[in-house]
């Protein structure tokens, strides 16, 4: 062997040694680099716990008793689901457009990376290289602007995280996690909320074209929004459908057919706190849940966050009954009462305000009321906080601006001064409705107003108005309970005066002249809302005793200890009145109205369950007497139009209420299974009908009850029937509720006595 050959061999050997040394050094550096990535040397990496529970804001979900999601409380409108609750169509669409080799790789798709590298070198880009797992990993890192070196490091971090995900989770779990984290636009985070937002259905119900649209949107939620850019969305959806056919998820025939279909987003609804079913109830629920969260703690010792912790609140509201209640309020006010109110006030200068005095005096009173409303407005408060002068504020209120205002035919875009918009809103009549199960106390329907988007004031729990004659059952209950009076006890129908203790007397007036001077039964007196008999009863007992009875029946509001409360002068909430009246249906037991049955955490663990709070307010005999008295209101009294106009011949107990000047109209309707209360009136007490014929509770509130219950009875799934009966007490009662029979017996007894004996 020549020296030259030996030298060449040595050189080759040296080169070979250097090559392998460089190779191993390079490999070691790569290993060290990835070890550093995994160990967080170049920035924090998600922990195993964070991989399992991504640090995303989970919306709190509100469910009805019939398992319908009523809404959510959220910062990000996001809710998680499992793989089993995802439509196979969506899985196929996602794989077809994003990662068709998803089940073949381990988080990194080498073929896709090669395709990307080829595209970079040749300028012929043919798609991205990120797998679904990599995209999920990307979503686990915080957003923000990154420099080029940081961007390179971030990409390697995502690769390492993707490998971890593939190691610890099944493919199905990764797909579900991905669909739970992605943003679909329009405030919808995760497929559960996206399905509800765009189609009004759960994710497991998505058909081919809906699934294709959802899979296509995630790439660029704004560009492919079916609401903002329907043409782009349609092209993108059809591309996904083509990919599904290309990879064999559907046939070409099906693909060609489905491509012809429209986007199908007619049920699109941008989910927020101001729209949807039971908006007023959800806002009330938010207030009580915020207090609950502040006093209940997670395992780490921090209080629950209503907007981030993904709680599940199971309410007593029945979505069907809630819908019927909202429809009933709308039908009566839109079609009957509001048009009548406009007609009633047509041509009046100061409509719809009722003030007494000369024109100048009335104008001054109207101006004062309007200024009070101006000062209560958010616009005024905001300007005052900003230090704007009063003159400038009033100038802004008198300057026309673009705005949206309420109408019964839908929101109206218009140009109007803020001052005129306040006057415009004064014309609308408002309503509140609450309906609860008699035996459980579960609130099944809650309507706080006519449209939460424009009128946030809640007339169920927030508002308190004079209750009128709906207060009289408290007084009559006291009389029945003491045992001295029965429904058929007779009292002279004459004017009564009650001494006030300072040498003066209170003497109420009656609204009608029926049977003046005759003896009338308590049943007749309550049925006809007779004020004289109420004055007689309050003189026999005391205002303090009546207040004590109201307290036992759940009324917490302040009630002045004066005789006039017998006519319903106290300001009480609809919530209090419904709970109190339900005492009669539940055989004398007051049940505090229940809104929530249980609360779960995001993992489905029950945190707290709720049971009704019950208190015995009266014995069951007294309660049954009152039911029979209040049935008289429907059979022959102020609520009789339920019989002759609406055709209700079943067992119903009720009470109408009309306050001074017809400012408030009430109706309390009790059936064996359901107690429902309704209030109707304007925002200001000076706005009302000028006649009792139009302004009485029987005209303003009772028709809403009639419409609502008609819908309830028509729904056989609710198991509330016209044939339901009030159950009498188990103990024997020698009380005659048919006062005609009672009179005959009394007359016969008196005749026998007169024939045989003398004093």
C-alpha positions in Angstrom: 0.0 0.0 0.0 1.4 3.3 -1.0 2.0 6.2 1.3 -0.5 8.3 -0.6 -3.2 5.6 -0.2 -2.4 5.5 3.5 -2.7 9.2 3.8 -6.0 9.3 2.0 -7.4 6.6 4.3 -6.3 8.6 7.3 -8.0 11.7 5.9 -11.2 9.8 5.2 -11.1 8.3 8.7 -10.6 11.8 10.2 -13.4 13.2 8.1 -15.6 10.3 9.1 -14.8 10.8 12.8 -15.5 14.5 12.5 -18.7 13.9 10.6 -20.1 11.5 13.3 -18.8 13.8 16.1 -20.7 16.7 14.5 -23.7 14.5 13.9 -23.8 13.4 17.5 -23.1 16.9 18.8 -25.9 18.2 16.5 -28.2 15.4 17.7 -27.3 16.1 21.3 -27.9 19.8 20.7 -31.3 19.0 19.2 -32.1 16.7 22.1 -30.9 19.3 24.5 -32.9 21.9 22.7 -36.2 19.9 22.9 -35.4 19.0 26.5 -35.0 22.7 27.2 -38.3 23.3 25.4 -40.1 20.7 27.4 -38.5 21.9 30.6 -39.6 25.5 30.1 -36.1 27.0 29.5 -37.4 29.1 26.6 -40.8 29.9 28.2 -43.5 28.3 30.3 -45.0 25.1 28.9 -48.5 23.9 29.7 -48.6 21.4 32.6 -50.4 18.1 32.5 -53.2 19.6 34.5 -53.4 22.6 32.1 -53.5 20.2 29.1 -56.5 18.4 30.8 -58.2 21.7 31.8 -57.2 24.4 29.4 -57.2 27.8 31.1 -60.2 29.1 29.2 -63.2 31.0 30.5 -66.1 28.6 30.6 -69.6 30.0 30.5 -72.1 29.2 33.3 -75.0 27.4 31.7 -78.6 27.9 32.8 -81.0 25.0 32.3 -84.8 24.8 32.5 -86.6 22.0 34.4 -87.3 20.3 31.0 -83.5 20.3 30.1 -83.5 23.3 27.7 -80.5 25.7 28.0 -82.1 29.0 28.7 -78.8 31.0 28.4 -75.3 31.5 29.8 -73.3 33.9 31.9 -70.0 34.5 30.3 -66.9 36.5 29.4 -66.3 34.1 26.6 -69.4 32.3 25.5 -67.8 28.9 25.8 -69.0 25.5 27.0 -67.3 22.1 26.8 -68.7 18.8 25.4 -67.4 15.3 25.0 -66.8 13.4 21.8 -70.0 11.4 22.1 -72.0 14.6 21.8 -70.4 15.6 18.5 -72.0 14.8 15.1 -70.0 12.3 13.0 -70.7 14.7 10.1 -68.6 17.4 11.9 -65.8 15.0 12.6 -65.6 14.0 9.0 -65.8 17.6 7.8 -63.0 18.7 10.1 -60.7 15.8 9.1 -61.4 16.4 5.4 -60.5 20.1 5.5 -57.9 20.3 8.3 -56.1 16.9 8.9 -57.2 13.9 6.8 -54.3 11.8 8.2 -55.2 12.7 11.8 -55.6 9.0 12.8 -52.3 8.0 11.2 -49.8 10.5 12.7 -48.6 11.1 16.3 -49.2 14.8 16.4 -46.8 15.9 13.7 -47.6 15.1 10.1 -44.2 14.6 8.3 -45.9 14.6 4.8 -47.7 17.8 5.5 -44.4 19.4 6.7 -42.7 18.2 3.6 -45.5 19.8 1.5 -45.0 23.1 3.3 -41.2 22.9 2.8 -41.7 22.2 -0.9 -44.1 25.1 -1.2 -41.6 27.5 0.5 -38.8 26.4 -1.8 -40.8 26.5 -5.1 -43.3 29.2 -4.2 -46.2 26.7 -4.9 -48.0 26.8 -1.6 -50.3 23.8 -1.2 -51.9 24.1 2.2 -50.7 24.3 5.8 -48.7 21.7 7.8 -50.4 22.0 11.2 -52.3 19.0 12.4 -55.4 19.2 14.6 -53.3 18.3 17.5 -50.8 21.1 16.7 -53.7 23.6 16.4 -55.0 22.5 19.8 -51.5 22.9 21.2 -51.4 26.4 19.7 -54.7 27.3 21.4 -53.2 26.4 24.8 -50.6 29.2 24.5 -51.4 32.8 25.2 -52.0 35.1 22.3 -49.8 38.1 21.6 -47.3 39.7 19.3 -44.1 37.6 19.0 -40.7 38.5 17.4 -39.3 36.1 14.7 -37.1 34.2 17.2 -40.0 34.0 19.6 -42.2 32.7 16.9 -39.7 30.0 16.0 -39.4 29.0 19.7 -43.3 29.0 19.9 -43.6 26.7 17.0 -41.2 24.1 18.6 -43.1 24.5 21.9 -46.3 23.7 20.1 -44.7 20.5 18.6 -43.6 19.4 22.0 -47.1 20.1 23.4 -48.7 18.2 20.5 -46.5 15.2 21.3 -47.6 15.3 24.9 -51.3 15.5 23.9 -50.9 12.5 21.7 -49.2 10.6 24.5 -51.7 11.3 27.2 -55.0 11.5 25.2 -56.9 9.4 22.7 -57.6 10.8 19.3 -61.3 11.3 20.2 -60.4 13.3 23.3 -58.1 15.5 21.2 -60.8 16.3 18.6 -63.3 17.1 21.4 -60.7 19.4 23.2 -59.9 21.1 19.9 -63.6 21.8 19.1 -64.1 23.1 22.6 -61.3 25.6 22.3 -61.7 27.1 18.8 -63.5 30.4 18.1 -66.3 30.4 15.5 -67.0 34.1 15.5 -70.0 36.0 16.7 -69.1 35.6 20.3 -69.3 31.8 20.0 -66.4 29.9 21.6 -66.4 26.1 21.2 -68.7 24.0 19.0 -71.5 23.8 21.6 -72.2 27.5 21.6 -71.5 27.8 17.9 -74.1 25.2 17.0 -76.6 27.1 19.2 -75.6 30.5 17.8 -75.8 29.6 14.1 -78.4 26.8 13.9 -80.2 26.7 17.3 -79.3 23.0 17.8 -76.8 20.9 19.8 -73.6 19.7 18.1 -74.8 16.1 17.8 -77.6 17.2 15.5 -75.5 18.9 12.8 -76.2 17.6 9.3 -73.6 17.5 6.5 -74.0 21.0 5.2 -74.1 22.5 8.7 -71.1 20.5 9.8 -69.2 21.6 6.7 -69.9 25.2 7.4 -68.7 24.9 11.0 -65.5 23.1 9.9 -64.8 25.8 7.3 -65.5 28.8 9.6 -62.8 28.0 12.1 -60.0 28.8 9.6 -61.0 32.5 9.5 -64.2 33.3 11.5 -64.7 36.8 10.2 -63.8 36.1 6.5 -66.0 33.1 6.4 -68.8 34.3 8.6 -72.2 33.2 7.1 -73.8 36.3 8.6 -71.2 39.0 7.6 -69.9 37.4 4.4 -72.4 34.7 3.2 -70.8 34.4 -0.3 -67.4 33.6 1.2 -69.0 31.2 3.7 -70.9 29.4 0.9 -67.7 28.9 -1.1 -65.8 27.7 1.9 -68.6 25.3 2.9 -68.7 23.8 -0.5 -64.9 23.4 -0.5 -65.3 21.4 2.7 -68.0 19.3 1.1 -65.8 18.6 -1.9 -63.0 17.5 0.4 -65.4 15.2 2.2 -66.3 13.6 -1.1 -62.6 13.4 -2.2 -61.6 11.4 0.9 -64.6 9.2 0.9 -66.6 10.5 3.8 -69.6 11.1 1.5 -70.4 10.1 -2.1 -70.0 12.6 -4.9 -73.7 12.4 -5.6 -74.5 13.5 -2.0 -71.8 16.2 -2.2 -73.3 17.6 -5.5 -76.8 17.6 -3.9 -75.8 19.2 -0.6 -73.8 22.0 -2.3 -77.1 23.3 -3.8 -78.6 23.9 -0.4 -78.5 27.4 1.2 -76.4 28.1 4.3 -79.4 27.5 6.6 -78.6 30.0 9.3 -82.2 31.4 9.5 -82.2 30.5 13.2 -79.0 32.5 13.8 -79.1 34.3 17.2 -76.2 36.2 18.6 -76.4 34.8 22.1 -76.2 37.5 24.8 -77.8 38.4 28.1 -80.5 40.6 26.5 -82.1 38.1 24.2 -83.7 34.7 24.2 -86.1 33.1 26.6 -86.6 34.3 30.2 -84.3 37.3 30.0 -85.7 39.0 33.1 -85.4 35.8 35.1 -81.8 35.3 33.9 -80.9 38.8 35.1 -82.6 38.1 38.5 -80.8 34.8 38.6 -77.5 36.6 37.9 -78.0 38.8 41.0 -78.6 35.9 43.4 -75.9 33.7 41.8 -73.3 36.5 42.2 -74.0 36.5 46.0 -73.9 32.7 46.0 -70.5 32.6 44.3 -69.1 35.1 46.7 -69.8 32.7 49.6 -69.0 29.4 48.0 -65.4 28.2 47.4 -63.5 25.9 45.1 -61.0 23.4 46.2 -58.2 25.9 45.9 -60.0 28.2 48.4 -61.0 30.9 45.9 -64.7 31.8 45.4 -66.5 30.6 42.3 -66.6 32.9 39.4 -70.0 33.1 37.7 -68.4 34.0 34.3 -65.4 31.7 34.1 -65.9 28.5 36.1 -68.5 26.7 33.9 -71.1 26.2 36.5 -74.4 24.5 35.6 -77.5 26.0 37.2 -80.6 23.8 37.1 -83.7 26.1 37.5 -87.3 25.4 38.1 -88.4 27.3 35.0 -90.2 25.2 32.4 -89.3 26.4 29.0 -92.7 25.6 27.6 -94.6 27.5 30.2 -92.1 30.3 30.1 -92.7 30.6 26.4 -96.5 30.5 26.9 -96.3 33.2 29.5 -94.2 35.5 27.3 -96.6 34.9 24.4 -99.6 35.7 26.6 -98.2 39.0 27.8 -97.3 39.9 24.2 -100.6 38.9 22.7 -102.7 40.9 25.1 -100.6 44.0 25.3 -99.8 44.2 21.6 -103.2 43.2 20.2 -105.6 44.6 22.7 -104.5 46.8 25.6 -101.8 49.0 24.0 -104.0 49.9 21.0 -106.9 50.7 23.3 -104.5 52.9 25.4 -103.4 54.8 22.3 -107.0 55.3 21.2 -108.1 56.3 24.7 -105.5 59.2 24.7 -105.8 60.3 21.1 -106.0 64.1 20.8 -105.0 64.9 24.4 -102.3 67.5 24.7 -100.6 66.1 27.8 -101.2 62.5 27.0 -100.6 60.0 28.6 -100.3 61.9 31.9 -103.2 62.4 34.3 -102.8 65.5 36.3 -105.4 67.8 37.8 -105.4 71.6 37.5 -105.2 74.4 35.0 -103.3 73.8 31.7 -100.2 75.7 33.0 -100.2 73.7 36.2 -100.5 70.4 34.3 -97.7 71.4 32.0 -95.5 72.2 35.0 -96.3 68.8 36.6 -95.5 67.0 33.3 -92.2 68.8 33.0 -91.3 67.9 36.6 -92.0 64.2 35.9 -90.0 64.3 32.7 -87.1 65.9 34.4 -87.1 63.1 37.1 -87.0 60.6 34.3 -84.1 62.5 32.6 -82.1 62.4 35.8 -82.7 58.6 36.2 -81.4 57.9 32.7 -78.0 56.4 32.1 -77.2 59.2 29.6 -77.7 61.9 32.3 -75.7 60.0 34.9 -72.8 59.4 32.5 -72.7 63.1 31.5 -72.9 64.2 35.1 -70.0 61.9 36.1 -68.0 63.5 33.3 -68.6 66.9 34.8 -70.8 68.2 32.0 -72.8 71.3 32.9 -76.6 71.1 33.2 -77.2 73.4 30.3 -75.0 71.2 28.1 -76.7 68.1 29.3 -80.1 69.5 28.5 -78.9 70.6 25.1 -77.7 67.1 24.4 -81.1 65.7 25.4 -82.8 68.1 23.0 -80.5 67.2 20.1 -81.7 64.6 17.6 -79.6 61.5 17.3 -79.8 58.1 15.7 -81.3 55.5 18.0 -83.3 52.3 18.2 -86.6 52.4 20.1 -89.1 49.7 21.1 -92.2 48.9 19.2 -94.5 45.9 19.4 -93.7 45.2 15.8 -90.0 45.0 16.5 -87.2 47.5 17.2 -87.3 50.7 15.1 -84.2 52.6 13.9 -85.1 56.3 14.0 -83.8 59.8 14.6 -85.1 61.3 17.8 -84.0 63.5 20.7 -83.3 61.6 23.8 -85.9 63.7 25.6 -88.6 62.8 23.1 -87.6 59.1 23.4 -88.3 59.3 27.1 -91.7 60.8 26.3 -92.3 58.1 23.7 -91.6 55.3 26.2 -94.0 56.8 28.7 -96.9 55.6 26.5 -96.1 51.9 26.9 -98.0 49.7 29.3 -95.8 47.1 31.1 -96.5 43.8 32.7 -95.1 41.2 35.1 -96.1 37.5 35.5 -95.0 34.8 37.9 -96.3 31.3 37.9 -95.5 28.7 40.5 -96.4 25.1 41.3 -98.7 24.9 44.2 -97.2 21.9 46.0 -93.5 22.4 45.3 -93.1 26.1 45.2 -91.2 25.8 41.9 -91.4 28.9 39.8 -92.3 27.7 36.3 -92.6 31.0 34.5 -91.2 34.5 35.2 -91.9 37.5 32.9 -90.4 40.7 34.3 -91.4 43.0 31.5 -92.2 43.5 27.9 -88.7 43.6 26.3 -85.5 43.4 28.3 -83.5 45.1 25.5 -85.3 48.4 26.1 -86.8 48.1 29.6 -84.6 46.5 32.2 -86.8 47.2 35.2 -88.1 43.9 36.6 -91.8 44.0 37.6 -91.7 40.6 39.4 -89.1 41.0 42.1 -87.8 44.6 41.6 -91.0 46.6 41.3 -93.4 47.3 44.1 -96.8 48.7 43.4 -100.1 49.2 45.2 -101.9 45.8 45.2 -105.5 47.0 45.5 -108.1 44.4 46.3 -105.7 41.5 45.9 -104.7 42.4 49.5 -108.2 41.6 50.8 -107.6 37.8 51.0 -105.2 38.6 53.9 -108.0 40.3 55.8 -110.6 37.6 55.0 -108.1 34.9 56.0 -107.8 36.4 59.4 -111.6 36.6 59.7 -111.9 32.9 58.6 -109.2 31.7 60.9 -110.7 33.3 64.0 -113.7 31.1 63.6 -116.3 33.8 64.0 -116.9 34.1 60.3 -117.7 31.6 57.5 -118.0 32.3 53.8 -121.8 32.7 54.2 -121.8 34.9 57.3 -124.0 38.0 56.5 -123.0 41.6 57.2 -125.0 44.7 56.4 -123.7 46.4 53.3 -123.6 49.9 54.7 -120.9 52.5 55.0 -118.5 51.9 58.0 -116.1 54.3 59.6 -113.0 53.3 61.5 -111.6 55.5 64.3 -108.0 56.4 63.7 -107.2 57.1 67.3 -106.8 60.9 67.0 -110.4 61.8 67.0 -110.7 61.3 63.2 -112.3 58.5 61.2 -111.5 56.7 58.0 -114.5 56.0 55.8 -113.9 54.3 52.5 -116.1 54.6 49.4 -117.4 51.7 47.2 -116.8 51.6 43.5 -120.4 50.4 42.8 -123.9 50.6 44.3 -124.9 47.0 44.4 -127.1 45.8 47.2 -126.7 48.9 49.4 -128.4 48.4 52.7 -128.9 44.7 52.3 -127.2 42.0 54.2 -124.5 40.3 52.1 -122.3 37.3 52.6 -118.5 37.4 52.9 -118.3 35.3 49.8 -120.4 37.9 47.9 -118.4 40.8 49.4 -115.0 39.4 48.3 -116.3 38.4 44.9 -117.4 42.0 44.3 -114.5 43.7 46.0 -116.8 45.4 48.4 -114.9 48.1 50.4 -117.5 48.6 53.1 -117.3 45.0 54.3 -113.5 45.2 54.3 -113.8 48.3 56.5 -116.1 46.4 58.8 -113.6 43.5 59.1 -110.6 45.8 59.7 -112.6 47.4 62.5 -113.3 44.0 64.1 -109.7 43.0 63.9 -106.7 45.3 63.7 -104.3 46.5 61.0 -101.5 44.9 63.1 -103.3 41.5 63.0 -103.7 41.7 59.2 -100.0 42.6 58.8 -99.1 39.6 61.0 -101.2 37.3 58.7 -99.4 38.8 55.7 -96.0 38.2 57.3 -96.9 34.5 57.9 -97.7 34.3 54.2 -94.3 35.5 53.1 -94.8 39.3 52.7 -91.6 41.1 53.8 -92.3 44.6 52.5 -93.2 47.4 54.8 -96.9 47.7 55.5 -98.2 50.7 57.4 -100.5 49.8 60.3 -103.4 51.8 59.1 -107.0 50.8 58.3 -106.7 51.6 54.7 -104.5 48.6 54.1 -107.8 46.7 54.0 -108.3 48.2 50.5 -104.8 47.3 49.3 -102.8 50.5 49.7 -99.4 48.8 50.5 -96.8 48.6 47.8 -95.8 45.0 47.4 -94.0 43.0 44.7 -95.6 40.4 42.4 -93.2 37.9 43.8 -94.5 38.4 47.3 -98.1 38.3 46.2 -97.8 35.1 44.2 -96.0 33.3 47.1 -98.7 34.5 49.5 -101.7 33.5 47.4 -100.1 30.1 46.9 -100.6 29.5 50.6 -104.3 28.9 50.0 -103.6 26.3 47.3 -101.1 24.4 49.5 -103.5 24.0 52.4 -102.3 26.8 54.5 -98.5 26.2 54.1 -96.4 29.1 52.8 -93.7 27.9 50.4 -91.0 30.4 49.6 -90.8 30.4 45.8 -88.0 28.2 44.5 -85.9 29.2 41.4 -83.0 26.8 41.5 -82.9 23.1 42.3 -79.2 22.4 42.1 -75.8 23.8 41.0 -73.0 21.7 39.5 -69.4 22.5 38.8 -67.9 22.1 35.3 -67.2 18.4 35.9 -70.8 17.7 36.8 -70.2 17.4 40.6 -73.2 18.7 42.6 -72.1 21.6 44.7 -75.4 22.4 46.3 -79.0 21.3 46.1 -82.0 23.4 47.2 -85.2 22.3 49.0 -88.3 24.5 49.5 -88.6 26.5 52.7 -92.0 25.9 54.2 -93.9 27.6 57.0 -97.4 26.9 58.3 -99.3 30.1 57.9 -102.9 28.9 58.7 -104.7 25.7 59.2 -105.9 23.7 56.1 -109.6 24.5 56.9 -109.0 28.2 56.8 -107.1 27.8 53.5 -109.9 25.8 52.0 -112.5 28.4 53.1 -110.4 31.0 51.3 -110.2 28.9 48.1 -114.0 28.7 48.1 -114.3 32.4 48.7 -112.0 33.2 45.9 -113.8 30.7 43.6 -116.8 33.1 44.1 -114.7 35.8 42.4 -114.6 33.8 39.2 -118.1 32.3 39.4 -120.1 35.5 40.0 -117.7 38.4 40.9 -115.1 40.7 39.3 -113.4 37.7 37.5 -116.5 36.4 35.9 -115.3 37.2 32.4 -113.1 34.1 32.7 -116.5 32.2 32.4 -118.4 34.2 29.8 -115.7 35.5 27.6 -112.9 32.8 27.9 -115.0 29.7 28.6 -113.3 28.6 31.8 -115.8 26.4 33.7 -113.2 24.5 35.7 -112.2 25.0 39.4 -110.4 28.4 39.6 -109.9 30.6 42.6 -108.9 34.2 41.9 -108.8 37.8 42.9 -108.7 41.0 40.8 -107.2 44.2 42.0 -107.4 47.8 40.8 -105.7 50.6 42.5 -106.5 54.3 42.9 -106.9 56.0 39.5 -106.5 52.7 37.7 -102.7 53.0 38.0 -102.3 49.3 38.6 -104.2 46.3 37.4 -103.8 42.9 39.1 -105.1 39.4 38.8 -104.2 36.4 41.0 -105.3 33.1 39.5 -105.2 29.8 41.5 -105.8 26.4 40.1 -105.2 23.1 42.0 -101.6 22.8 40.6 -100.6 26.3 39.6 -100.7 29.8 41.2 -100.1 32.7 38.8 -100.0 36.4 39.5 -100.1 39.2 36.9 -99.6 43.0 37.2 -100.1 45.5 34.4 -99.4 49.2 34.5 -97.3 52.0 33.2 -93.8 53.1 34.3 -95.3 56.1 36.1 -98.4 56.0 38.3 -99.7 59.2 36.7 -99.9 57.3 33.3 -103.1 55.2 33.2 -106.6 54.8 31.8 -109.0 57.4 32.9 -111.9 55.0 33.3 -112.5 52.0 35.6 -114.0 50.1 32.7 -110.7 50.0 30.8 -108.3 50.3 33.8 -109.6 47.6 36.1 -107.6 44.5 36.8 -110.2 42.4 35.1 -109.4 44.2 31.8 -105.7 44.8 32.2 -104.3 41.7 33.8 -107.0 38.9 33.8 -106.9 38.4 30.0 -103.1 37.5 30.2 -103.9 34.8 32.7 -106.7 33.5 30.4 -104.4 33.3 27.4 -101.5 31.8 29.4 -103.6 29.1 30.9 -105.3 28.2 27.6 -101.8 27.4 26.3 -100.8 25.5 29.4 -104.0 23.4 29.3 -103.5 22.7 25.6 -100.0 21.2 26.3 -100.7 17.7 27.5 -97.0 17.1 28.3 -97.3 19.5 31.3 -99.9 17.3 33.1 -102.0 20.3 34.1 -105.6 19.7 33.3 -108.9 21.5 33.6 -110.3 18.5 35.4 -108.0 19.0 38.4 -109.9 19.6 41.6 -109.1 21.5 44.9 -108.8 18.9 47.6 -110.8 19.6 50.8 -109.2 18.9 54.3 -109.2 15.4 55.5 -111.1 16.5 58.7 -114.9 16.8 58.5 -116.2 20.3 57.9 -119.7 21.3 58.7 -119.4 24.4 56.6 -121.8 25.2 53.7 -120.1 27.0 50.9 -123.2 27.3 48.8 -124.7 30.4 50.5 -128.1 29.9 48.8 -128.4 26.5 50.5 -127.1 28.0 53.7 -129.8 30.8 53.6 -132.6 28.2 53.0 -131.4 26.2 56.0 -131.2 29.3 58.2 -134.6 30.5 57.1 -136.1 27.0 57.8 -134.4 26.9 61.2 -135.7 30.4 62.0 -139.3 29.4 60.9 -139.2 26.4 63.2 -138.0 28.5 66.0 -140.6 31.2 65.6 -143.4 28.6 65.4 -142.5 26.9 68.7 -140.9 29.4 71.0 -140.8 33.0 72.1 -138.5 35.1 74.2 
